[in-house]
């Protein structure tokens, strides 16, 4: 009888302890807490910081963000901190993170005034909208959309990014340090760019304002002009 009485007294406490422990190990529904490691570098709510190395996450296509998270986790993209943070996270967990950031509709700050020569900015704009047919360089808008705000599910916006970040990523494609699933269309584009092209494109893009309420386009009217790997794995 004494043991039965003791168990009855302890049972509610044991159930409470079990509940608390289960909640401690179960992923919380509070996404702001779950992505705190992301925003410590990428800025509050993924808005980006003044650093040129950390791009904005908020509002990018979910498929693009998911693909990049998987690429860092699986070694397709190389960045030690990202790979370490994502090493043990499941596809489901990564998808939830991507959906969270993609769903944020937050204003962009005004772009910094460019210090590049006008001729260089003009060259950058020409490459963005017209490419360079003589060298086989396609225009950025052919894949990233005429508004340059990306295309769902997996092509990102080129606006609202720091000049240093854009230049470093283009440089990574040129050098072969960044990859996507085959056929790797950005690698094909990147190999045709030289350092002056990269400075011009990055400089012009970084100086452009992002329209209020800008969102990725639903589709490309004419489809992708080049063969690319799975849409969610691009760029």
C-alpha positions as CSV (number, residue, x, y, z in Angstrom):
1,X,0.0,0.0,0.0
2,X,2.8,2.4,0.9
3,X,4.5,1.9,-2.5
4,X,1.2,2.4,-4.3
5,X,0.6,5.6,-2.4
6,X,4.1,6.8,-3.2
7,X,3.7,6.1,-6.9
8,X,0.4,8.0,-6.9
9,X,2.1,11.0,-5.3
10,X,5.1,10.9,-7.7
11,X,3.2,10.1,-10.9
12,X,2.0,13.7,-11.7
13,X,5.6,14.9,-11.2
14,X,7.0,12.2,-13.4
15,X,4.5,13.0,-16.1
16,X,5.4,16.7,-15.8
17,X,9.1,16.0,-16.1
18,X,8.6,13.8,-19.1
19,X,6.6,16.6,-20.8
20,X,9.2,19.2,-20.1
21,X,12.0,16.9,-21.4
22,X,10.0,16.1,-24.5
23,X,9.5,19.8,-25.2
24,X,13.2,20.4,-24.7
25,X,14.3,18.0,-27.3
26,X,11.4,18.6,-29.8
27,X,12.1,21.4,-32.3
28,X,10.3,24.4,-31.1
29,X,7.7,26.2,-33.2
30,X,9.3,29.5,-32.4
31,X,11.3,29.9,-35.7
32,X,13.0,33.1,-34.5
33,X,14.8,31.0,-31.9
34,X,15.5,28.2,-34.2
35,X,17.2,30.4,-36.8
36,X,19.1,32.6,-34.2
37,X,22.4,31.2,-35.5
38,X,21.5,32.3,-39.0
39,X,20.5,35.9,-38.0
40,X,23.6,36.3,-35.9
41,X,25.5,36.7,-39.2
42,X,22.9,37.4,-41.8
43,X,21.2,40.1,-39.7
44,X,18.0,40.5,-37.8
45,X,15.3,38.5,-39.5
46,X,17.7,37.7,-42.3
47,X,17.7,41.3,-43.5
48,X,21.5,41.3,-44.1
49,X,24.1,43.5,-42.3
50,X,26.6,46.0,-43.5
51,X,29.1,43.2,-44.1
52,X,29.6,42.4,-47.7
53,X,30.0,38.7,-46.9
54,X,26.5,37.9,-45.6
55,X,23.6,38.1,-48.1
56,X,20.0,38.8,-47.3
57,X,17.8,35.7,-46.6
58,X,14.4,37.3,-46.1
59,X,12.1,37.0,-49.1
60,X,14.3,34.8,-51.3
61,X,12.6,31.8,-53.0
62,X,12.2,28.9,-50.6
63,X,13.5,26.4,-53.1
64,X,16.7,28.5,-53.6
65,X,17.3,28.8,-49.9
66,X,16.6,25.1,-49.3
67,X,19.0,24.1,-52.1
68,X,21.8,26.3,-50.6
69,X,21.3,24.9,-47.1
70,X,21.6,21.4,-48.5
71,X,24.6,22.3,-50.6
72,X,26.5,23.7,-47.6
73,X,25.5,20.7,-45.5
74,X,26.5,18.2,-48.2
75,X,29.7,19.9,-49.3
76,X,28.6,21.2,-52.7
77,X,29.3,24.7,-51.4
78,X,32.2,25.4,-49.1
79,X,32.0,27.6,-46.1
80,X,33.3,26.2,-42.8
81,X,30.8,27.9,-40.4
82,X,27.8,27.1,-42.6
83,X,28.9,23.4,-43.0
84,X,29.4,23.1,-39.3
85,X,26.0,24.6,-38.3
86,X,24.1,22.4,-40.8
87,X,26.0,19.2,-40.6
88,X,23.4,17.2,-38.6
89,X,20.2,18.9,-39.7
90,X,17.6,16.9,-41.7
91,X,16.1,17.8,-45.0
92,X,12.8,18.5,-43.3
93,X,14.4,20.9,-40.8
94,X,16.2,22.7,-43.6
95,X,13.0,23.0,-45.6
96,X,11.3,24.6,-42.6
97,X,14.1,27.1,-42.2
98,X,13.9,28.0,-45.9
99,X,10.1,28.4,-45.8
100,X,10.4,30.7,-42.8
101,X,12.9,33.1,-44.4
102,X,11.1,33.0,-47.8
103,X,7.9,34.0,-46.1
104,X,9.3,37.2,-44.6
105,X,8.1,40.4,-46.4
106,X,10.4,43.1,-45.1
107,X,11.5,46.4,-46.7
108,X,15.0,46.8,-48.2
109,X,17.2,49.7,-47.2
110,X,18.2,52.2,-49.8
111,X,21.3,51.1,-51.7
112,X,24.6,52.8,-51.2
113,X,25.7,55.4,-53.7
114,X,28.2,53.8,-56.0
115,X,31.7,55.2,-56.3
116,X,32.4,53.4,-59.6
117,X,33.0,55.4,-62.8
118,X,29.9,56.0,-64.9
119,X,31.3,54.0,-67.8
120,X,31.8,51.0,-65.6
121,X,28.2,51.2,-64.4
122,X,27.0,51.5,-67.9
123,X,28.9,48.4,-68.9
124,X,27.5,46.5,-65.9
125,X,23.9,47.5,-66.9
126,X,24.5,46.4,-70.5
127,X,25.7,43.0,-69.4
128,X,22.7,42.6,-67.0
129,X,20.1,43.4,-69.6
130,X,21.8,42.5,-72.9
131,X,24.7,40.2,-72.2
132,X,27.5,40.1,-74.7
133,X,26.6,38.0,-77.7
134,X,30.0,38.2,-79.2
135,X,31.5,36.4,-76.2
136,X,28.5,34.1,-75.6
137,X,27.5,35.8,-72.3
138,X,23.8,35.7,-71.7
139,X,22.0,38.6,-70.0
140,X,21.3,38.1,-66.3
141,X,17.6,39.0,-66.8
142,X,17.2,35.9,-69.0
143,X,17.3,33.7,-66.0
144,X,16.7,36.0,-63.0
145,X,13.7,37.8,-64.5
146,X,13.3,41.1,-66.2
147,X,12.8,42.8,-62.8
148,X,15.9,40.9,-61.4
149,X,13.8,39.8,-58.4
150,X,14.3,36.1,-59.0
151,X,11.9,33.4,-60.2
152,X,10.2,30.7,-58.1
153,X,11.0,28.1,-57.0
154,X,14.8,28.3,-57.2
155,X,16.3,31.4,-58.9
156,X,17.2,34.2,-56.5
157,X,16.9,38.0,-56.8
158,X,20.1,39.9,-57.8
159,X,18.9,43.1,-56.1
160,X,19.5,44.2,-52.5
161,X,22.9,42.4,-52.3
162,X,26.2,43.9,-51.3
163,X,28.7,44.6,-54.1
164,X,31.4,42.6,-52.4
165,X,29.1,39.6,-52.1
166,X,28.0,39.6,-55.7
167,X,31.6,40.0,-56.9
168,X,32.8,37.2,-54.6
169,X,30.1,34.8,-55.8
170,X,30.7,35.5,-59.5
171,X,34.4,35.1,-58.8
172,X,33.7,31.7,-57.2
173,X,31.9,30.5,-60.3
174,X,34.8,31.7,-62.5
175,X,37.4,30.0,-60.3
176,X,35.4,26.8,-60.0
177,X,35.0,27.2,-56.2
178,X,31.2,27.2,-56.4
179,X,29.1,24.5,-58.0
180,X,25.5,23.4,-58.6
181,X,24.0,20.1,-59.7
182,X,24.7,19.3,-63.3
183,X,24.2,20.8,-65.8
184,X,25.8,23.7,-63.9
185,X,24.6,26.6,-66.0
186,X,26.0,29.3,-63.8
187,X,29.5,27.8,-64.0
188,X,29.1,28.0,-67.8
189,X,28.2,31.7,-67.6
190,X,30.9,32.4,-65.0
191,X,33.7,31.0,-67.1
192,X,33.1,33.6,-69.8
193,X,33.4,36.6,-67.4
194,X,36.6,38.5,-66.7
195,X,37.4,40.6,-63.7
196,X,36.2,43.8,-65.3
197,X,32.9,42.2,-66.2
198,X,32.4,41.1,-62.6
199,X,33.3,44.5,-61.1
200,X,30.9,46.2,-63.6
201,X,28.0,43.8,-63.0
202,X,28.4,43.7,-59.2
203,X,28.7,47.5,-59.0
204,X,25.6,48.2,-61.1
205,X,23.4,45.6,-59.3
206,X,24.5,46.8,-55.8
207,X,23.5,50.4,-56.7
208,X,19.9,49.5,-57.7
209,X,17.0,50.1,-55.3
210,X,14.6,47.2,-54.6
211,X,11.0,48.1,-55.5
212,X,8.6,48.1,-52.5
213,X,6.8,44.7,-52.3
214,X,9.2,43.1,-54.8
215,X,8.7,39.3,-54.9
216,X,10.1,36.5,-57.2
217,X,8.3,36.1,-60.5
218,X,6.1,33.0,-60.8
219,X,7.8,31.9,-64.0
220,X,10.0,33.0,-66.9
221,X,7.8,33.8,-70.0
222,X,10.1,32.0,-72.3
223,X,11.5,29.4,-69.9
224,X,15.2,29.1,-69.1
225,X,17.4,29.8,-72.1
226,X,20.0,27.3,-71.0
227,X,20.0,23.7,-69.6
228,X,20.3,23.9,-65.9
229,X,20.3,21.3,-63.1
230,X,17.2,20.9,-60.9
231,X,15.6,24.3,-60.3
232,X,16.0,24.1,-56.6
233,X,19.7,23.4,-56.9
234,X,20.6,26.4,-58.9
235,X,22.9,29.3,-57.8
